[in-house]
Amino acid sequence: MRDRAAHRGSPAERAKDRGLRLLAPIATKVGLAPTGASDSREVAQLLADEAFGEKLADLAEELGRPKRQVGAEAGAHLREMSATHSAGTGAAFRRFSQWLARAHDVYVDEDSIARLRALDRQHSLLFLFSHRSYLDGALVPEVVASGRMATPYTFGGANLNFFPMGGIASRSGVIFIKRSTSDIPVYRQALRAYIAQHLKNKSNLAWSIEGGRTRTGKLRPPAFGIMRYVADAVEAADGVDALIVPVSIVYDQLHEVSMMTSEAKGAQKRPEDLRWLYKFAREQSNRLGRAYVDFGEPISLAERMAELKADESAAPYAIERIALESCHRINRATPVTATAIVSMAILGEDRALSLAQVQATVAPIADYLSERGWRVAGAFDLKERETLRRTLQELVGSGVLVSYDGGTETVWRIAPDKHLVAAFYRNTAIHVFVDRGIGELALLAAAESDSGDIRAVAEAEALRLRELLKFDFFFAGRHEFGADIDAELRAVADPSSSRRKADTAELRARLAATRPHVAHLVLRPFLDAYHIVADRLADLDVPFSEAEFLDDCIAVGQQWALQGRITSDESVTLELFKTALRLADHRGLLDAETPDLVKLRHNFEDEIAATIARIDTIAEFHRAGRA
């Protein structure tokens, strides 16, 4: 018996063997080709298309290169990105993908699937999904195909086109594309034509709107490249439309989070290869709860483009606006997980919590979610003790939390070096609370104001914060945002324009007594990062160099974390610093030619510091009333 057990190997070895057995028949079908599939229908159509040939000839003339050379290069690029849906390979690849995702049970919004099925018969559907895991790109086509719709072609980064998986994936509908093409004009022309041909053939397409996986848990700013090509194809062809389908994918937990949070702090990203795939597959043998796939309200790309192009002020930014609207709808479709709320509750404390204290902290958050109509993933009751106990135990099981049961009751806290992981899970639900946090700060600004018009002050402050945070969060249009903020203000007080200055003390008292307080939980980490960037800009006396500046921010951020000048090292990440730099660049603070640059940089630092001071006040309100 001992020899037989040894022959079978360890659980990890058996998992590896099973994965290789699943790969073997797929690899045999494609001859272990490390590059793309043979000519797909779209590639064959383009290579025979005179109009495409004429465009390549024009490009060759523009570049001063021989037509034959440009044509050969375009053909090579097309064959590299070529993808097909091979029945045999696709079925085998689906089985492999299902095995790879075995850490999760997948729950799908079936009502939305039924609605999309009807649209699938008439339109190309563009599934724009949030990207938190390598699993996302496999989950979307699996869910769509299971919903009896045309399986989409999925865009993936060329970094995943490694031997032997590249050839297998290409024959399963994966279109591998390069991430940086600014210096490859022939490639851009080939990709543009390839996408247009797919739309003419009414193919469904899928890609990550973020362009890459989030390192913080929240939705990243959108990438516009593929969207531009799709929009150009819709505008250029008569009668061609495509419906954008926002897709939310959120997980109870993920094995990848520790790696991603390390990358956010500057660690080198591990290259994807067969060794990487084996490690990823082995980790998936440990169960991590559920994955939830939900769909937002579709957007007609042709109609939306026409609306925006009719507005002279909006027309130049049509693609950006559509992408941002898509992201906003993804957030609207994203349910709140119990993992996110428990992480949020514990991150907001500087102590270990008992189950009763977790329950007391979560209860007002659960009430807020119910009042605002936000869905809880799995329809769990966040006030139920067993739901919270199970979530705490699952987080202990994955090492995010540690528990202590040597006293009269068990208590839980964040495990050492796992703060960023807990923050990642909290951030999957952060979009739900951003308006609430802005509302709290707006009311506090009104309570501190000398103006008698409380409503005007609160509304102006809310709009200022919207502008300050617009590179990190996706807001509704100004009118809808105003209505959302008005609802948040009225939940605490009724700051009508007729209120007198003397009423500001009452407003502050009502704000202090309200529950929940969230500004310190959801906005502080981002504004701390902004504060570090603003401080270093104000102190900058040499020409701006992004690489050197970011290194300086990391070093000073670590110092501030040790000194307690920021709440945690969650704010000391390249991801947040780069977003803060986008804001600074938008304000002209990186341009040496900007008039009064030194003064503007100091004003920026003062603005961030004043906002953080108000967040500190909200945190004091929270501590004064906590369980």
C-alpha positions in Angstrom: 0.0 0.0 0.0 2.8 2.4 0.8 4.4 1.8 -2.6 1.2 2.5 -4.4 0.6 5.7 -2.5 4.1 6.8 -3.3 3.6 6.0 -7.0 0.4 8.1 -7.1 2.4 11.1 -5.8 1.4 14.1 -3.6 -1.9 15.9 -4.2 0.0 18.7 -6.0 1.7 16.2 -8.3 -1.6 14.5 -9.0 -3.1 17.9 -9.8 -0.2 18.6 -12.2 -0.7 15.3 -13.9 -4.4 15.9 -14.3 -3.7 19.3 -15.8 -1.2 17.9 -18.3 -3.6 15.1 -19.2 -6.2 17.7 -20.0 -3.7 19.6 -22.1 -2.3 16.7 -24.0 -5.2 16.0 -26.4 -5.7 19.7 -27.1 -2.0 20.1 -27.9 -2.1 17.0 -30.2 -5.0 18.6 -32.2 -3.0 21.8 -32.9 0.4 20.2 -33.4 1.8 22.1 -30.4 2.0 25.3 -32.5 3.4 28.1 -30.4 1.9 30.8 -32.6 -1.6 31.7 -33.8 -4.1 29.5 -35.6 -4.1 29.0 -39.4 -6.0 31.5 -41.5 -9.4 32.2 -40.0 -12.4 33.2 -42.0 -11.7 36.9 -41.2 -8.0 36.7 -42.2 -8.9 35.0 -45.5 -11.5 37.6 -46.3 -9.1 40.4 -45.6 -6.3 39.0 -47.6 -8.7 38.7 -50.6 -10.2 42.2 -50.0 -9.2 44.8 -52.6 -10.2 47.7 -50.3 -7.8 46.4 -47.6 -5.1 46.0 -50.2 -5.6 49.6 -51.3 -5.3 50.8 -47.7 -2.1 48.9 -47.2 -0.8 50.5 -50.5 -1.6 54.0 -49.2 0.2 53.1 -45.9 3.2 51.9 -47.7 3.4 55.1 -49.7 3.0 57.1 -46.5 5.8 55.1 -44.8 8.1 55.2 -47.9 8.3 51.4 -48.0 7.7 48.8 -50.8 4.0 47.8 -51.1 4.9 44.1 -51.2 6.9 44.4 -48.0 4.1 46.2 -46.1 1.6 43.6 -47.5 3.7 40.7 -46.3 4.1 42.3 -42.8 0.4 42.9 -42.5 -0.3 39.3 -43.5 2.1 38.1 -40.8 0.4 40.3 -38.2 -3.0 39.0 -39.2 -1.9 35.4 -38.9 -0.4 36.1 -35.5 -3.7 37.5 -34.2 -5.9 35.1 -36.1 -8.3 33.1 -34.0 -10.9 30.4 -34.8 -13.6 28.4 -32.9 -12.5 24.8 -33.5 -15.2 22.5 -32.2 -12.9 19.9 -30.9 -10.2 22.1 -29.6 -12.7 24.5 -28.1 -14.6 21.8 -26.2 -11.3 20.4 -24.8 -10.1 23.9 -23.9 -13.4 24.6 -22.1 -12.9 21.5 -20.0 -9.4 22.7 -19.2 -10.7 26.2 -18.3 -13.4 24.7 -16.1 -10.7 22.6 -14.3 -8.5 25.6 -14.0 -11.4 27.6 -12.3 -12.2 24.8 -9.8 -11.4 27.0 -6.8 -14.8 28.7 -7.4 -18.4 27.9 -7.9 -19.7 30.3 -10.7 -23.0 32.1 -10.2 -24.5 33.9 -13.2 -27.3 36.5 -13.6 -29.7 34.2 -15.5 -32.3 36.9 -16.1 -29.8 39.0 -17.9 -28.6 36.0 -19.9 -32.1 35.5 -21.2 -32.4 39.2 -22.3 -29.0 39.1 -24.0 -29.9 35.9 -25.9 -32.6 37.8 -27.7 -30.2 40.6 -28.6 -27.6 38.1 -29.7 -29.7 37.1 -32.7 -29.6 40.6 -34.2 -26.4 42.3 -33.1 -22.7 41.8 -32.4 -22.3 41.9 -28.6 -19.2 43.5 -27.1 -18.7 42.0 -23.7 -16.5 44.5 -21.7 -15.6 42.8 -18.5 -13.9 43.9 -15.3 -10.5 42.3 -14.8 -9.5 41.0 -11.4 -8.1 37.6 -12.3 -6.5 35.6 -15.1 -9.7 33.5 -14.9 -11.9 36.3 -16.3 -11.0 35.8 -19.9 -12.0 32.1 -19.7 -15.1 32.7 -17.6 -16.8 35.2 -20.0 -16.8 33.0 -23.1 -17.8 30.0 -21.0 -20.8 31.9 -19.4 -21.9 33.3 -22.8 -21.7 29.9 -24.6 -23.5 28.2 -21.7 -26.2 30.8 -22.2 -26.8 29.6 -25.7 -25.3 32.6 -27.4 -22.6 32.8 -30.0 -19.3 32.3 -28.3 -17.3 35.5 -28.3 -13.8 36.0 -29.6 -11.8 37.2 -26.7 -8.8 39.6 -26.9 -5.9 38.6 -24.8 -2.4 40.1 -24.2 0.4 38.7 -26.4 2.2 37.9 -23.2 -0.1 35.0 -22.8 0.7 33.6 -26.2 3.3 31.1 -24.9 4.1 27.6 -26.0 2.0 25.4 -26.1 -1.0 27.3 -24.8 -0.9 30.0 -27.5 -1.9 27.8 -30.3 -4.5 26.0 -28.2 -6.1 29.3 -27.1 -6.1 30.7 -30.6 -8.2 27.8 -31.8 -10.5 28.4 -29.0 -11.4 32.0 -30.0 -8.6 34.0 -28.2 -7.2 36.9 -30.3 -3.7 37.7 -29.0 -2.7 41.3 -29.5 0.3 43.4 -28.6 -0.1 45.9 -25.8 2.1 48.7 -27.3 1.7 49.4 -31.0 2.5 53.1 -31.3 5.6 52.3 -33.3 4.1 49.6 -35.5 1.7 51.3 -37.9 1.3 48.3 -40.1 0.2 46.3 -37.1 -2.4 49.0 -36.2 -3.8 48.9 -39.7 -4.1 45.1 -39.7 -5.7 45.1 -36.2 -8.2 47.8 -37.2 -9.2 45.8 -40.3 -9.4 42.5 -38.5 -11.8 43.9 -35.9 -13.9 45.6 -38.6 -14.2 42.3 -40.4 -15.4 40.5 -37.3 -18.1 43.1 -36.9 -19.1 42.7 -40.5 -19.5 39.0 -39.8 -21.6 39.8 -36.7 -19.1 38.1 -34.4 -19.4 38.6 -30.6 -16.2 40.1 -29.0 -15.0 40.2 -25.4 -12.1 42.1 -23.8 -11.1 43.7 -20.5 -12.1 47.4 -20.5 -9.2 48.0 -18.1 -6.6 46.6 -20.4 -5.1 44.6 -17.5 -5.8 43.2 -14.1 -6.5 45.6 -11.3 -3.9 45.7 -8.5 -6.1 47.4 -6.0 -9.4 45.5 -6.4 -11.4 48.5 -7.8 -12.0 49.1 -11.5 -9.0 50.7 -13.2 -9.3 53.5 -15.7 -10.4 52.2 -19.1 -8.1 51.5 -22.0 -9.4 53.0 -25.3 -7.5 51.2 -28.0 -9.9 48.4 -29.0 -12.9 50.6 -28.4 -11.6 53.1 -30.9 -11.2 50.4 -33.6 -14.6 49.0 -32.9 -16.2 52.5 -33.0 -14.4 53.3 -36.3 -15.8 50.1 -37.8 -19.3 50.8 -36.7 -19.1 54.4 -38.1 -17.5 53.3 -41.4 -20.0 50.5 -42.3 -23.6 51.1 -43.2 -26.1 49.2 -41.0 -23.5 47.8 -38.7 -24.1 48.3 -35.0 -22.7 46.6 -31.9 -24.1 46.5 -28.4 -21.7 47.1 -25.5 -22.5 44.7 -22.7 -20.9 45.7 -19.4 -19.8 42.6 -17.5 -19.0 42.5 -13.8 -16.9 39.6 -12.4 -16.2 39.5 -8.7 -14.9 36.8 -6.5 -15.2 35.9 -2.8 -11.4 35.5 -2.7 -8.6 35.0 -5.2 -5.2 33.2 -5.0 -3.6 35.9 -7.1 -4.2 38.8 -4.8 -1.0 38.6 -2.8 1.0 38.6 -6.0 -0.9 41.5 -7.5 -0.6 43.7 -4.3 3.2 43.0 -4.4 3.3 44.2 -8.0 1.3 47.3 -7.0 4.2 48.2 -4.6 6.7 47.8 -7.3 7.6 44.1 -7.3 8.7 42.6 -10.7 5.8 41.0 -12.5 6.5 37.3 -13.1 6.4 36.4 -16.9 3.7 34.1 -18.0 5.0 30.7 -19.2 4.3 27.1 -18.7 5.9 27.1 -15.2 3.7 30.1 -14.3 0.7 28.2 -15.5 1.5 25.1 -13.5 1.9 27.2 -10.3 -1.4 29.0 -11.0 -3.2 25.7 -11.7 -1.8 24.1 -8.5 -3.0 27.0 -6.3 -6.5 26.6 -7.8 -6.9 23.3 -6.1 -7.7 25.2 -2.9 -11.3 26.2 -2.7 -12.0 29.9 -2.4 -15.8 30.3 -2.5 -17.8 31.8 -5.4 -17.3 33.8 -8.5 -20.2 36.1 -9.6 -20.8 37.1 -13.2 -23.4 39.9 -13.7 -24.3 42.0 -16.7 -25.1 45.7 -16.9 -27.5 47.6 -19.2 -26.3 47.3 -22.8 -25.3 50.4 -24.8 -25.9 50.8 -28.6 -22.5 51.9 -29.8 -23.9 53.4 -33.1 -26.7 55.4 -31.3 -24.4 56.6 -28.5 -21.7 57.7 -31.0 -24.3 59.6 -33.0 -25.5 61.4 -29.9 -22.0 62.4 -28.9 -20.9 63.4 -32.4 -24.0 65.7 -32.6 -22.6 67.7 -29.6 -19.6 69.7 -30.7 -18.2 69.9 -27.2 -18.6 66.1 -26.6 -17.6 64.9 -30.1 -13.8 64.9 -29.6 -14.2 62.8 -26.4 -16.8 60.4 -27.6 -14.8 57.3 -27.2 -13.6 58.3 -23.7 -17.1 59.1 -22.6 -18.5 55.8 -23.9 -15.7 53.9 -22.1 -16.3 55.7 -18.9 -20.0 55.1 -19.1 -19.3 51.4 -19.7 -17.2 51.3 -16.5 -19.9 53.1 -14.6 -22.4 50.5 -15.7 -20.0 47.7 -14.8 -19.8 49.1 -11.2 -23.6 49.4 -11.1 -23.9 45.7 -12.0 -21.3 44.6 -9.4 -22.8 43.1 -6.3 -21.3 43.5 -2.8 -19.6 40.4 -1.4 -19.6 39.5 2.3 -15.8 39.3 2.0 -15.7 42.9 0.9 -17.9 44.2 3.8 -16.1 42.1 6.5 -12.8 43.4 5.2 -14.1 46.9 5.2 -15.3 46.6 8.8 -12.0 45.2 10.2 -9.8 47.6 8.2 -11.6 50.5 9.8 -10.5 49.5 13.3 -7.1 49.6 15.0 -7.9 46.6 17.2 -9.1 43.0 17.0 -12.9 42.5 16.9 -15.2 39.9 18.4 -18.0 38.5 16.3 -20.5 40.7 18.1 -18.3 43.8 17.3 -18.0 42.8 13.7 -21.8 42.4 13.6 -22.3 45.8 15.2 -19.9 47.4 12.7 -21.4 45.7 9.7 -25.1 46.3 10.7 -25.3 50.1 9.7 -23.4 49.2 6.4 -25.9 46.5 5.7 -28.8 48.9 6.4 -27.2 51.5 4.0 -26.9 48.8 1.2 -30.6 47.9 1.7 -31.8 51.5 1.6 -29.8 52.1 -1.6 -30.9 48.9 -3.3 -27.4 47.5 -3.7 -27.4 43.7 -4.2 -25.4 41.4 -1.9 -23.7 38.6 -3.8 -25.4 35.3 -3.1 -28.3 37.1 -1.4 -26.6 36.6 1.9 -27.9 38.4 5.0 -24.9 40.6 6.2 -26.5 41.0 9.6 -26.7 37.3 10.2 -24.1 36.0 12.7 -23.5 32.8 10.8 -22.8 34.7 7.5 -20.2 36.8 9.3 -18.7 33.9 11.2 -18.3 31.9 8.0 -16.8 34.8 6.1 -14.3 35.4 9.0 -13.3 31.8 9.1 -12.8 31.7 5.3 -10.5 34.7 5.6 -8.6 33.0 8.4 -8.4 29.9 6.2 -6.7 31.9 3.4 -4.4 33.7 5.8 -5.9 37.2 5.4 -7.1 37.3 9.0 -5.8 35.7 12.2 -7.9 34.7 15.1 -7.3 34.4 18.8 -9.5 32.2 21.0 -7.4 32.0 24.2 -9.6 34.4 26.2 -13.3 34.6 26.9 -14.3 35.0 23.2 -12.7 34.7 19.8 -11.4 37.9 18.2 -10.2 38.5 14.6 -7.7 41.0 13.1 -5.8 41.5 9.9 -2.8 39.1 9.6 0.7 40.7 9.4 1.5 41.8 5.9 -2.0 41.1 4.7 -3.4 44.6 4.9 -3.2 45.1 1.1 -5.0 41.9 0.5 -7.9 42.8 2.8 -7.9 46.3 1.1 -8.2 44.6 -2.3 -11.3 42.7 -1.2 -12.8 45.9 0.3 -12.1 47.8 -2.9 -14.2 45.4 -4.9 -17.2 47.1 -3.3 -15.7 50.6 -2.8 -17.7 52.1 -5.7 -20.9 51.6 -3.6 -19.7 54.0 -0.9 -17.9 56.7 -2.8 -20.9 59.0 -3.1 -21.7 58.4 0.6 -18.1 59.4 1.6 -18.3 62.5 -0.6 -21.7 63.4 1.0 -20.2 63.2 4.5 -17.3 65.5 3.5 -19.7 67.9 1.7 -21.9 68.2 4.8 -18.9 68.7 7.1 -17.7 71.5 4.8 -21.1 73.1 5.0 -21.0 72.8 8.8 -17.6 74.5 8.9 -18.7 77.3 6.5 -19.5 80.9 7.3 -22.0 80.9 4.5 -25.7 80.8 5.5 -26.5 78.7 2.4 -25.7 75.2 3.6 -27.0 73.5 0.5 -24.9 75.7 -1.9 -21.8 75.0 0.1 -22.4 71.2 0.2 -23.2 71.0 -3.5 -20.1 73.0 -4.4 -17.9 70.8 -2.2 -19.3 67.6 -3.7 -18.5 68.8 -7.2 -15.0 69.8 -6.1 -14.4 66.3 -4.7 -15.9 64.7 -7.9 -13.2 66.6 -9.9 -10.5 65.7 -7.4 -11.3 62.0 -7.5 -12.4 61.6 -11.1 -9.3 59.7 -12.2 -9.8 57.0 -9.5 -13.6 56.6 -9.6 -16.3 56.5 -12.2 -19.1 59.0 -11.6 -22.4 59.4 -13.2 -23.0 62.5 -15.4 -23.3 65.8 -13.5 -27.1 65.7 -13.3 -27.3 62.1 -12.1 -24.4 62.7 -9.7 -26.2 65.7 -8.3 -29.3 63.6 -7.6 -27.2 60.9 -6.0 -25.4 63.3 -3.7 -28.7 65.0 -2.8 -30.0 61.6 -1.7 -26.9 61.2 0.5 -27.3 64.6 2.0 -30.9 64.1 2.8 -30.1 60.8 4.5 -28.3 62.8 7.1 -29.9 66.2 7.1 -32.0 68.5 5.0 -29.6 71.4 4.2 -32.1 73.6 2.5 -31.1 77.0 1.3 -33.2 78.7 4.0 -31.2 77.2 6.9 -29.4 79.8 8.9 -25.7 79.9 9.8 -26.6 79.1 13.4 -27.8 75.7 12.3 -24.4 74.5 11.3 -23.7 73.3 14.8 -26.9 71.1 14.6 -25.8 69.9 11.2 -22.4 68.8 12.6 -24.1 67.0 15.5 -26.4 65.1 13.1 -23.5 64.1 10.9 -21.6 62.9 14.0 -24.6 60.8 15.1 -25.4 59.2 11.7 -24.3 55.7 10.7 -22.4 54.5 8.8 -19.4 56.8 8.5 -17.4 55.7 5.4 -15.2 58.6 4.1 -12.2 57.4 6.2 -12.7 53.8 5.0 -13.1 54.4 1.2 -11.5 57.8 0.4 -8.6 58.1 2.9 -6.3 55.5 1.2 -6.5 57.3 -2.1 -6.2 60.9 -0.7 -3.2 59.8 1.4 -1.5 58.7 -1.9 -2.4 62.1 -3.4 -1.0 63.8 -0.4 2.4 62.1 -0.8 2.5 63.1 -4.5 1.4 66.6 -3.8 4.1 67.0 -1.0 6.8 65.7 -3.3 5.7 68.0 -6.2 5.7 71.0 -3.8 9.3 70.1 -2.8 10.5 69.4 -6.4 13.2 71.7 -7.5 14.6 69.7 -10.5 13.0 68.8 -13.9 10.3 66.3 -13.5 11.3 62.7 -14.3 8.5 60.2 -13.7 10.6 57.2 -12.8 12.8 59.2 -10.3 9.7 61.0 -8.9 7.8 57.7 -8.3 10.9 56.2 -6.5 10.9 59.3 -4.3 7.2 58.9 -3.5 7.7 55.2 -2.5 10.6 56.2 -0.2 8.7 59.1 1.4 5.5 57.1 1.6 7.2 54.3 3.5 8.6 57.0 5.9 5.1 58.5 6.4 3.6 55.1 7.1 6.2 54.4 9.8 5.5 57.8 11.3 1.7 57.4 11.2 1.3 60.4 8.9 -0.8 58.1 6.7 -3.1 55.4 7.9 -1.4 52.5 6.3 1.1 51.5 3.6 -1.9 50.7 1.4 -1.4 54.2 0.0 2.2 53.6 -0.9 1.7 51.9 -4.2 2.7 52.8 -7.8 -0.9 52.3 -8.9 -2.2 55.1 -6.7 0.8 57.3 -7.3 0.3 57.1 -11.1 -3.3 58.1 -10.8 -2.4 61.0 -8.6 0.1 62.0 -11.3 -2.6 61.9 -13.9 -4.6 64.4 -11.8 -1.5 66.6 -11.3 -0.8 66.5 -15.1 -4.4 67.4 -15.8 -3.9 70.5 -13.7 -0.7 71.4 -15.4 1.4 70.7 -12.4 4.0 68.6 -14.3 4.6 71.2 -17.0 7.6 73.5 -16.2 6.0 76.2 -18.5 2.8 76.5 -16.4 2.6 80.0 -15.0 2.9 80.3 -11.2 3.8 76.6 -11.1 5.3 76.7 -7.6 2.2 78.4 -6.2 -0.1 76.0 -7.9 1.8 73.0 -6.6 1.6 74.3 -3.0 -2.1 75.1 -3.5 -2.6 71.5 -4.6 -0.9 70.2 -1.5 -3.0 72.5 0.7 -6.2 71.3 -0.9 -5.4 67.7 -0.3 -4.3 68.4 3.3 -7.6 70.2 4.0 -9.6 67.4 2.6 -7.7 64.8 4.7 -8.3 66.9 7.8 -12.1 66.6 7.2 -11.7 62.9 6.7 -9.9 62.7 10.1 -13.0 64.4 11.6 -15.2 61.8 10.1 -12.9 59.1 11.5 -13.3 60.7 15.0 -17.1 60.6 14.6 -16.8 56.9 13.8 -14.5 56.1 16.8 -16.8 58.0 19.2 -19.8 55.8 18.3 -18.2 52.4 17.6 -19.1 49.3 19.5 
